[in-house]
Amino acid sequence: MLAQAFAVWRANSIEGLPKTIDPLEMPPALIKGISLIEWREEPGDWFVRPS
């Protein structure tokens, strides 16, 4: 699974970090373990997006 994720990472990066990765390219078993979090200015805290 890690090798598949790394292959997607390398395919999407030209020099350094990829600007974006389509989650549909990642192995489904890997996606199940990812929580999407984002910083919100108001109220100035991290927010976990519902899945």
PDBQT receptor file of N, H, CA, C and O in Angstrom, charges set to zero:
ATOM      1  N   MET A   1       0.829  -1.187   0.000  1.00  0.00    +0.000 N 
ATOM      2  CA  MET A   1       0.000   0.000   0.000  1.00  0.00    +0.000 C 
ATOM      3  C   MET A   1       0.876   1.255   0.000  1.00  0.00    +0.000 C 
ATOM      4  O   MET A   1       0.589   2.215  -0.715  1.00  0.00    +0.000 OA
ATOM      5  N   LEU A   2       1.934   1.245   0.795  1.00  0.00    +0.000 N 
ATOM      6  H   LEU A   2       2.167   0.466   1.376  1.00  0.00    +0.000 HD
ATOM      7  CA  LEU A   2       2.826   2.400   0.844  1.00  0.00    +0.000 C 
ATOM      8  C   LEU A   2       3.503   2.630  -0.502  1.00  0.00    +0.000 C 
ATOM      9  O   LEU A   2       3.674   3.772  -0.928  1.00  0.00    +0.000 OA
ATOM     10  N   ALA A   3       3.885   1.552  -1.167  1.00  0.00    +0.000 N 
ATOM     11  H   ALA A   3       3.746   0.624  -0.821  1.00  0.00    +0.000 HD
ATOM     12  CA  ALA A   3       4.522   1.681  -2.486  1.00  0.00    +0.000 C 
ATOM     13  C   ALA A   3       3.556   2.303  -3.491  1.00  0.00    +0.000 C 
ATOM     14  O   ALA A   3       3.969   3.116  -4.318  1.00  0.00    +0.000 OA
ATOM     15  N   GLN A   4       2.279   1.934  -3.434  1.00  0.00    +0.000 N 
ATOM     16  H   GLN A   4       1.943   1.274  -2.763  1.00  0.00    +0.000 HD
ATOM     17  CA  GLN A   4       1.283   2.524  -4.336  1.00  0.00    +0.000 C 
ATOM     18  C   GLN A   4       1.107   4.010  -4.052  1.00  0.00    +0.000 C 
ATOM     19  O   GLN A   4       1.031   4.816  -4.980  1.00  0.00    +0.000 OA
ATOM     20  N   ALA A   5       1.041   4.377  -2.770  1.00  0.00    +0.000 N 
ATOM     21  H   ALA A   5       1.102   3.722  -2.017  1.00  0.00    +0.000 HD
ATOM     22  CA  ALA A   5       0.898   5.789  -2.401  1.00  0.00    +0.000 C 
ATOM     23  C   ALA A   5       2.119   6.584  -2.853  1.00  0.00    +0.000 C 
ATOM     24  O   ALA A   5       1.981   7.708  -3.334  1.00  0.00    +0.000 OA
ATOM     25  N   PHE A   6       3.305   6.014  -2.702  1.00  0.00    +0.000 N 
ATOM     26  H   PHE A   6       3.417   5.100  -2.311  1.00  0.00    +0.000 HD
ATOM     27  CA  PHE A   6       4.527   6.696  -3.114  1.00  0.00    +0.000 C 
ATOM     28  C   PHE A   6       4.564   6.884  -4.630  1.00  0.00    +0.000 C 
ATOM     29  O   PHE A   6       5.035   7.910  -5.119  1.00  0.00    +0.000 OA
ATOM     30  N   ALA A   7       4.070   5.900  -5.369  1.00  0.00    +0.000 N 
ATOM     31  H   ALA A   7       3.687   5.066  -4.972  1.00  0.00    +0.000 HD
ATOM     32  CA  ALA A   7       4.031   6.013  -6.833  1.00  0.00    +0.000 C 
ATOM     33  C   ALA A   7       3.112   7.157  -7.257  1.00  0.00    +0.000 C 
ATOM     34  O   ALA A   7       3.440   7.905  -8.178  1.00  0.00    +0.000 OA
ATOM     35  N   VAL A   8       1.964   7.297  -6.592  1.00  0.00    +0.000 N 
ATOM     36  H   VAL A   8       1.698   6.689  -5.844  1.00  0.00    +0.000 HD
ATOM     37  CA  VAL A   8       1.050   8.404  -6.885  1.00  0.00    +0.000 C 
ATOM     38  C   VAL A   8       1.726   9.732  -6.543  1.00  0.00    +0.000 C 
ATOM     39  O   VAL A   8       1.640  10.690  -7.311  1.00  0.00    +0.000 OA
ATOM     40  N   TRP A   9       2.401   9.788  -5.388  1.00  0.00    +0.000 N 
ATOM     41  H   TRP A   9       2.471   9.009  -4.765  1.00  0.00    +0.000 HD
ATOM     42  CA  TRP A   9       3.109  10.993  -4.945  1.00  0.00    +0.000 C 
ATOM     43  C   TRP A   9       4.136  11.409  -5.999  1.00  0.00    +0.000 C 
ATOM     44  O   TRP A   9       4.171  12.568  -6.413  1.00  0.00    +0.000 OA
ATOM     45  N   ARG A  10       4.969  10.461  -6.432  1.00  0.00    +0.000 N 
ATOM     46  H   ARG A  10       4.941   9.520  -6.096  1.00  0.00    +0.000 HD
ATOM     47  CA  ARG A  10       6.009  10.783  -7.414  1.00  0.00    +0.000 C 
ATOM     48  C   ARG A  10       5.428  11.195  -8.751  1.00  0.00    +0.000 C 
ATOM     49  O   ARG A  10       5.978  12.072  -9.418  1.00  0.00    +0.000 OA
ATOM     50  N   ALA A  11       4.335  10.583  -9.152  1.00  0.00    +0.000 N 
ATOM     51  H   ALA A  11       3.888   9.871  -8.611  1.00  0.00    +0.000 HD
ATOM     52  CA  ALA A  11       3.711  10.929 -10.439  1.00  0.00    +0.000 C 
ATOM     53  C   ALA A  11       3.140  12.347 -10.424  1.00  0.00    +0.000 C 
ATOM     54  O   ALA A  11       2.989  12.963 -11.479  1.00  0.00    +0.000 OA
ATOM     55  N   ASN A  12       2.823  12.865  -9.245  1.00  0.00    +0.000 N 
ATOM     56  H   ASN A  12       2.945  12.364  -8.388  1.00  0.00    +0.000 HD
ATOM     57  CA  ASN A  12       2.225  14.198  -9.134  1.00  0.00    +0.000 C 
ATOM     58  C   ASN A  12       3.212  15.282  -8.723  1.00  0.00    +0.000 C 
ATOM     59  O   ASN A  12       2.837  16.450  -8.624  1.00  0.00    +0.000 OA
ATOM     60  N   SER A  13       4.449  14.919  -8.487  1.00  0.00    +0.000 N 
ATOM     61  H   SER A  13       4.754  13.970  -8.568  1.00  0.00    +0.000 HD
ATOM     62  CA  SER A  13       5.434  15.928  -8.097  1.00  0.00    +0.000 C 
ATOM     63  C   SER A  13       6.498  16.049  -9.188  1.00  0.00    +0.000 C 
ATOM     64  O   SER A  13       7.061  15.056  -9.648  1.00  0.00    +0.000 OA
ATOM     65  N   ILE A  14       6.750  17.276  -9.579  1.00  0.00    +0.000 N 
ATOM     66  H   ILE A  14       6.292  18.083  -9.205  1.00  0.00    +0.000 HD
ATOM     67  CA  ILE A  14       7.771  17.520 -10.586  1.00  0.00    +0.000 C 
ATOM     68  C   ILE A  14       9.108  17.759  -9.896  1.00  0.00    +0.000 C 
ATOM     69  O   ILE A  14      10.093  17.081 -10.187  1.00  0.00    +0.000 OA
ATOM     70  N   GLU A  15       9.139  18.703  -9.002  1.00  0.00    +0.000 N 
ATOM     71  H   GLU A  15       8.339  19.254  -8.766  1.00  0.00    +0.000 HD
ATOM     72  CA  GLU A  15      10.339  18.991  -8.212  1.00  0.00    +0.000 C 
ATOM     73  C   GLU A  15       9.894  19.260  -6.783  1.00  0.00    +0.000 C 
ATOM     74  O   GLU A  15       9.385  20.345  -6.500  1.00  0.00    +0.000 OA
ATOM     75  N   GLY A  16      10.068  18.318  -5.885  1.00  0.00    +0.000 N 
ATOM     76  H   GLY A  16      10.482  17.437  -6.115  1.00  0.00    +0.000 HD
ATOM     77  CA  GLY A  16       9.675  18.521  -4.500  1.00  0.00    +0.000 C 
ATOM     78  C   GLY A  16       8.286  18.001  -4.205  1.00  0.00    +0.000 C 
ATOM     79  O   GLY A  16       7.914  16.905  -4.626  1.00  0.00    +0.000 OA
ATOM     80  N   LEU A  17       7.522  18.798  -3.475  1.00  0.00    +0.000 N 
ATOM     81  H   LEU A  17       7.824  19.688  -3.133  1.00  0.00    +0.000 HD
ATOM     82  CA  LEU A  17       6.189  18.393  -3.060  1.00  0.00    +0.000 C 
ATOM     83  C   LEU A  17       5.169  18.557  -4.178  1.00  0.00    +0.000 C 
ATOM     84  O   LEU A  17       5.252  19.514  -4.948  1.00  0.00    +0.000 OA
ATOM     85  N   PRO A  18       4.212  17.644  -4.283  1.00  0.00    +0.000 N 
ATOM     86  CA  PRO A  18       3.159  17.825  -5.283  1.00  0.00    +0.000 C 
ATOM     87  C   PRO A  18       2.237  18.969  -4.886  1.00  0.00    +0.000 C 
ATOM     88  O   PRO A  18       1.970  19.180  -3.703  1.00  0.00    +0.000 OA
ATOM     89  N   LYS A  19       1.758  19.697  -5.872  1.00  0.00    +0.000 N 
ATOM     90  H   LYS A  19       1.975  19.525  -6.833  1.00  0.00    +0.000 HD
ATOM     91  CA  LYS A  19       0.829  20.793  -5.589  1.00  0.00    +0.000 C 
ATOM     92  C   LYS A  19      -0.536  20.258  -5.203  1.00  0.00    +0.000 C 
ATOM     93  O   LYS A  19      -1.238  20.865  -4.394  1.00  0.00    +0.000 OA
ATOM     94  N   THR A  20      -0.913  19.137  -5.769  1.00  0.00    +0.000 N 
ATOM     95  H   THR A  20      -0.343  18.644  -6.426  1.00  0.00    +0.000 HD
ATOM     96  CA  THR A  20      -2.191  18.509  -5.450  1.00  0.00    +0.000 C 
ATOM     97  C   THR A  20      -2.116  17.028  -5.790  1.00  0.00    +0.000 C 
ATOM     98  O   THR A  20      -1.341  16.611  -6.650  1.00  0.00    +0.000 OA
ATOM     99  N   ILE A  21      -2.922  16.254  -5.109  1.00  0.00    +0.000 N 
ATOM    100  H   ILE A  21      -3.552  16.593  -4.409  1.00  0.00    +0.000 HD
ATOM    101  CA  ILE A  21      -3.050  14.830  -5.410  1.00  0.00    +0.000 C 
ATOM    102  C   ILE A  21      -4.543  14.515  -5.397  1.00  0.00    +0.000 C 
ATOM    103  O   ILE A  21      -5.252  14.844  -4.447  1.00  0.00    +0.000 OA
ATOM    104  N   ASP A  22      -5.003  13.878  -6.460  1.00  0.00    +0.000 N 
ATOM    105  H   ASP A  22      -4.426  13.612  -7.233  1.00  0.00    +0.000 HD
ATOM    106  CA  ASP A  22      -6.399  13.452  -6.519  1.00  0.00    +0.000 C 
ATOM    107  C   ASP A  22      -6.560  12.247  -5.594  1.00  0.00    +0.000 C 
ATOM    108  O   ASP A  22      -5.921  11.219  -5.816  1.00  0.00    +0.000 OA
ATOM    109  N   PRO A  23      -7.391  12.350  -4.574  1.00  0.00    +0.000 N 
ATOM    110  CA  PRO A  23      -7.554  11.232  -3.644  1.00  0.00    +0.000 C 
ATOM    111  C   PRO A  23      -8.002   9.940  -4.324  1.00  0.00    +0.000 C 
ATOM    112  O   PRO A  23      -7.753   8.848  -3.813  1.00  0.00    +0.000 OA
ATOM    113  N   LEU A  24      -8.661  10.063  -5.477  1.00  0.00    +0.000 N 
ATOM    114  H   LEU A  24      -8.863  10.950  -5.892  1.00  0.00    +0.000 HD
ATOM    115  CA  LEU A  24      -9.114   8.869  -6.179  1.00  0.00    +0.000 C 
ATOM    116  C   LEU A  24      -7.961   8.065  -6.768  1.00  0.00    +0.000 C 
ATOM    117  O   LEU A  24      -8.143   6.908  -7.149  1.00  0.00    +0.000 OA
ATOM    118  N   GLU A  25      -6.768   8.673  -6.845  1.00  0.00    +0.000 N 
ATOM    119  H   GLU A  25      -6.621   9.612  -6.535  1.00  0.00    +0.000 HD
ATOM    120  CA  GLU A  25      -5.593   7.963  -7.331  1.00  0.00    +0.000 C 
ATOM    121  C   GLU A  25      -4.938   7.120  -6.231  1.00  0.00    +0.000 C 
ATOM    122  O   GLU A  25      -4.156   6.214  -6.521  1.00  0.00    +0.000 OA
ATOM    123  N   MET A  26      -5.256   7.419  -4.988  1.00  0.00    +0.000 N 
ATOM    124  H   MET A  26      -5.891   8.155  -4.753  1.00  0.00    +0.000 HD
ATOM    125  CA  MET A  26      -4.641   6.715  -3.864  1.00  0.00    +0.000 C 
ATOM    126  C   MET A  26      -5.329   5.379  -3.616  1.00  0.00    +0.000 C 
ATOM    127  O   MET A  26      -6.500   5.212  -3.957  1.00  0.00    +0.000 OA
ATOM    128  N   PRO A  27      -4.608   4.422  -3.022  1.00  0.00    +0.000 N 
ATOM    129  CA  PRO A  27      -5.234   3.137  -2.691  1.00  0.00    +0.000 C 
ATOM    130  C   PRO A  27      -6.392   3.351  -1.714  1.00  0.00    +0.000 C 
ATOM    131  O   PRO A  27      -6.229   4.065  -0.724  1.00  0.00    +0.000 OA
ATOM    132  N   PRO A  28      -7.559   2.749  -1.968  1.00  0.00    +0.000 N 
ATOM    133  CA  PRO A  28      -8.722   2.946  -1.092  1.00  0.00    +0.000 C 
ATOM    134  C   PRO A  28      -8.442   2.640   0.377  1.00  0.00    +0.000 C 
ATOM    135  O   PRO A  28      -8.959   3.334   1.253  1.00  0.00    +0.000 OA
ATOM    136  N   ALA A  29      -7.646   1.630   0.665  1.00  0.00    +0.000 N 
ATOM    137  H   ALA A  29      -7.226   1.066  -0.047  1.00  0.00    +0.000 HD
ATOM    138  CA  ALA A  29      -7.352   1.293   2.062  1.00  0.00    +0.000 C 
ATOM    139  C   ALA A  29      -6.601   2.421   2.757  1.00  0.00    +0.000 C 
ATOM    140  O   ALA A  29      -6.741   2.603   3.967  1.00  0.00    +0.000 OA
ATOM    141  N   LEU A  30      -5.815   3.169   2.017  1.00  0.00    +0.000 N 
ATOM    142  H   LEU A  30      -5.701   3.021   1.035  1.00  0.00    +0.000 HD
ATOM    143  CA  LEU A  30      -5.080   4.290   2.593  1.00  0.00    +0.000 C 
ATOM    144  C   LEU A  30      -6.003   5.461   2.877  1.00  0.00    +0.000 C 
ATOM    145  O   LEU A  30      -5.862   6.125   3.903  1.00  0.00    +0.000 OA
ATOM    146  N   ILE A  31      -6.932   5.720   1.997  1.00  0.00    +0.000 N 
ATOM    147  H   ILE A  31      -7.047   5.181   1.162  1.00  0.00    +0.000 HD
ATOM    148  CA  ILE A  31      -7.865   6.841   2.147  1.00  0.00    +0.000 C 
ATOM    149  C   ILE A  31      -8.737   6.663   3.385  1.00  0.00    +0.000 C 
ATOM    150  O   ILE A  31      -9.085   7.649   4.034  1.00  0.00    +0.000 OA
ATOM    151  N   LYS A  32      -9.094   5.432   3.725  1.00  0.00    +0.000 N 
ATOM    152  H   LYS A  32      -8.811   4.631   3.197  1.00  0.00    +0.000 HD
ATOM    153  CA  LYS A  32      -9.955   5.182   4.872  1.00  0.00    +0.000 C 
ATOM    154  C   LYS A  32      -9.342   5.699   6.165  1.00  0.00    +0.000 C 
ATOM    155  O   LYS A  32     -10.068   6.016   7.107  1.00  0.00    +0.000 OA
ATOM    156  N   GLY A  33      -8.024   5.790   6.226  1.00  0.00    +0.000 N 
ATOM    157  H   GLY A  33      -7.434   5.533   5.461  1.00  0.00    +0.000 HD
ATOM    158  CA  GLY A  33      -7.358   6.223   7.453  1.00  0.00    +0.000 C 
ATOM    159  C   GLY A  33      -7.034   7.702   7.512  1.00  0.00    +0.000 C 
ATOM    160  O   GLY A  33      -6.402   8.150   8.469  1.00  0.00    +0.000 OA
ATOM    161  N   ILE A  34      -7.448   8.473   6.518  1.00  0.00    +0.000 N 
ATOM    162  H   ILE A  34      -7.962   8.109   5.741  1.00  0.00    +0.000 HD
ATOM    163  CA  ILE A  34      -7.114   9.892   6.471  1.00  0.00    +0.000 C 
ATOM    164  C   ILE A  34      -8.264  10.730   7.007  1.00  0.00    +0.000 C 
ATOM    165  O   ILE A  34      -9.410  10.572   6.584  1.00  0.00    +0.000 OA
ATOM    166  N   SER A  35      -7.960  11.600   7.918  1.00  0.00    +0.000 N 
ATOM    167  H   SER A  35      -7.030  11.729   8.261  1.00  0.00    +0.000 HD
ATOM    168  CA  SER A  35      -8.935  12.579   8.394  1.00  0.00    +0.000 C 
ATOM    169  C   SER A  35      -8.619  13.914   7.732  1.00  0.00    +0.000 C 
ATOM    170  O   SER A  35      -7.464  14.339   7.704  1.00  0.00    +0.000 OA
ATOM    171  N   LEU A  36      -9.616  14.558   7.214  1.00  0.00    +0.000 N 
ATOM    172  H   LEU A  36     -10.554  14.212   7.237  1.00  0.00    +0.000 HD
ATOM    173  CA  LEU A  36      -9.410  15.853   6.588  1.00  0.00    +0.000 C 
ATOM    174  C   LEU A  36      -9.616  16.940   7.630  1.00  0.00    +0.000 C 
ATOM    175  O   LEU A  36     -10.705  17.100   8.182  1.00  0.00    +0.000 OA
ATOM    176  N   ILE A  37      -8.556  17.674   7.884  1.00  0.00    +0.000 N 
ATOM    177  H   ILE A  37      -7.672  17.544   7.436  1.00  0.00    +0.000 HD
ATOM    178  CA  ILE A  37      -8.634  18.768   8.846  1.00  0.00    +0.000 C 
ATOM    179  C   ILE A  37      -8.192  20.057   8.170  1.00  0.00    +0.000 C 
ATOM    180  O   ILE A  37      -7.404  20.037   7.224  1.00  0.00    +0.000 OA
ATOM    181  N   GLU A  38      -8.696  21.149   8.654  1.00  0.00    +0.000 N 
ATOM    182  H   GLU A  38      -9.336  21.165   9.422  1.00  0.00    +0.000 HD
ATOM    183  CA  GLU A  38      -8.324  22.446   8.082  1.00  0.00    +0.000 C 
ATOM    184  C   GLU A  38      -8.318  23.493   9.191  1.00  0.00    +0.000 C 
ATOM    185  O   GLU A  38      -8.993  23.347  10.210  1.00  0.00    +0.000 OA
ATOM    186  N   TRP A  39      -7.560  24.526   8.975  1.00  0.00    +0.000 N 
ATOM    187  H   TRP A  39      -7.012  24.645   8.147  1.00  0.00    +0.000 HD
ATOM    188  CA  TRP A  39      -7.492  25.658   9.899  1.00  0.00    +0.000 C 
ATOM    189  C   TRP A  39      -8.602  26.632   9.535  1.00  0.00    +0.000 C 
ATOM    190  O   TRP A  39      -8.772  26.974   8.365  1.00  0.00    +0.000 OA
ATOM    191  N   ARG A  40      -9.339  27.070  10.507  1.00  0.00    +0.000 N 
ATOM    192  H   ARG A  40      -9.201  26.793  11.458  1.00  0.00    +0.000 HD
ATOM    193  CA  ARG A  40     -10.386  28.072  10.283  1.00  0.00    +0.000 C 
ATOM    194  C   ARG A  40     -10.047  29.310  11.103  1.00  0.00    +0.000 C 
ATOM    195  O   ARG A  40      -9.836  29.245  12.314  1.00  0.00    +0.000 OA
ATOM    196  N   GLU A  41     -10.001  30.429  10.408  1.00  0.00    +0.000 N 
ATOM    197  H   GLU A  41     -10.173  30.482   9.424  1.00  0.00    +0.000 HD
ATOM    198  CA  GLU A  41      -9.691  31.699  11.066  1.00  0.00    +0.000 C 
ATOM    199  C   GLU A  41     -10.692  32.010  12.172  1.00  0.00    +0.000 C 
ATOM    200  O   GLU A  41     -10.330  32.497  13.244  1.00  0.00    +0.000 OA
ATOM    201  N   GLU A  42     -11.956  31.719  11.887  1.00  0.00    +0.000 N 
ATOM    202  H   GLU A  42     -12.250  31.323  11.017  1.00  0.00    +0.000 HD
ATOM    203  CA  GLU A  42     -12.999  31.950  12.879  1.00  0.00    +0.000 C 
ATOM    204  C   GLU A  42     -13.535  30.603  13.308  1.00  0.00    +0.000 C 
ATOM    205  O   GLU A  42     -14.283  30.029  12.517  1.00  0.00    +0.000 OA
ATOM    206  N   PRO A  43     -13.264  30.066  14.385  1.00  0.00    +0.000 N 
ATOM    207  CA  PRO A  43     -12.897  30.646  15.672  1.00  0.00    +0.000 C 
ATOM    208  C   PRO A  43     -11.404  30.579  15.995  1.00  0.00    +0.000 C 
ATOM    209  O   PRO A  43     -11.031  30.671  17.164  1.00  0.00    +0.000 OA
ATOM    210  N   GLY A  44     -10.533  30.421  14.979  1.00  0.00    +0.000 N 
ATOM    211  H   GLY A  44     -10.836  30.346  14.029  1.00  0.00    +0.000 HD
ATOM    212  CA  GLY A  44      -9.094  30.357  15.236  1.00  0.00    +0.000 C 
ATOM    213  C   GLY A  44      -8.666  29.001  15.779  1.00  0.00    +0.000 C 
ATOM    214  O   GLY A  44      -7.911  28.907  16.747  1.00  0.00    +0.000 OA
ATOM    215  N   ASP A  45      -9.170  27.949  15.131  1.00  0.00    +0.000 N 
ATOM    216  H   ASP A  45      -9.784  28.024  14.345  1.00  0.00    +0.000 HD
ATOM    217  CA  ASP A  45      -8.866  26.610  15.612  1.00  0.00    +0.000 C 
ATOM    218  C   ASP A  45      -8.937  25.632  14.447  1.00  0.00    +0.000 C 
ATOM    219  O   ASP A  45      -9.411  25.971  13.362  1.00  0.00    +0.000 OA
ATOM    220  N   TRP A  46      -8.460  24.417  14.687  1.00  0.00    +0.000 N 
ATOM    221  H   TRP A  46      -8.076  24.141  15.568  1.00  0.00    +0.000 HD
ATOM    222  CA  TRP A  46      -8.532  23.360  13.683  1.00  0.00    +0.000 C 
ATOM    223  C   TRP A  46      -9.927  22.783  13.669  1.00  0.00    +0.000 C 
ATOM    224  O   TRP A  46     -10.596  22.737  14.701  1.00  0.00    +0.000 OA
ATOM    225  N   PHE A  47     -10.375  22.336  12.487  1.00  0.00    +0.000 N 
ATOM    226  H   PHE A  47      -9.831  22.374  11.649  1.00  0.00    +0.000 HD
ATOM    227  CA  PHE A  47     -11.699  21.771  12.281  1.00  0.00    +0.000 C 
ATOM    228  C   PHE A  47     -11.555  20.446  11.555  1.00  0.00    +0.000 C 
ATOM    229  O   PHE A  47     -10.880  20.372  10.528  1.00  0.00    +0.000 OA
ATOM    230  N   VAL A  48     -12.175  19.408  12.070  1.00  0.00    +0.000 N 
ATOM    231  H   VAL A  48     -12.723  19.467  12.904  1.00  0.00    +0.000 HD
ATOM    232  CA  VAL A  48     -12.180  18.107  11.407  1.00  0.00    +0.000 C 
ATOM    233  C   VAL A  48     -13.421  18.021  10.544  1.00  0.00    +0.000 C 
ATOM    234  O   VAL A  48     -14.545  18.129  11.034  1.00  0.00    +0.000 OA
ATOM    235  N   ARG A  49     -13.206  17.826   9.255  1.00  0.00    +0.000 N 
ATOM    236  H   ARG A  49     -12.293  17.738   8.857  1.00  0.00    +0.000 HD
ATOM    237  CA  ARG A  49     -14.332  17.720   8.330  1.00  0.00    +0.000 C 
ATOM    238  C   ARG A  49     -15.036  16.389   8.543  1.00  0.00    +0.000 C 
ATOM    239  O   ARG A  49     -14.387  15.353   8.687  1.00  0.00    +0.000 OA
ATOM    240  N   PRO A  50     -16.351  16.418   8.563  1.00  0.00    +0.000 N 
ATOM    241  CA  PRO A  50     -17.069  15.135   8.683  1.00  0.00    +0.000 C 
ATOM    242  C   PRO A  50     -16.882  14.301   7.422  1.00  0.00    +0.000 C 
ATOM    243  O   PRO A  50     -16.791  14.841   6.319  1.00  0.00    +0.000 OA
ATOM    244  N   SER A  51     -16.825  13.011   7.587  1.00  0.00    +0.000 N 
ATOM    245  H   SER A  51     -16.899  12.573   8.483  1.00  0.00    +0.000 HD
ATOM    246  CA  SER A  51     -16.632  12.129   6.402  1.00  0.00    +0.000 C 
ATOM    247  C   SER A  51     -17.951  11.609   5.900  1.00  0.00    +0.000 C 
ATOM    248  O   SER A  51     -17.988  10.861   4.923  1.00  0.00    +0.000 OA
TER     249      SER A  51
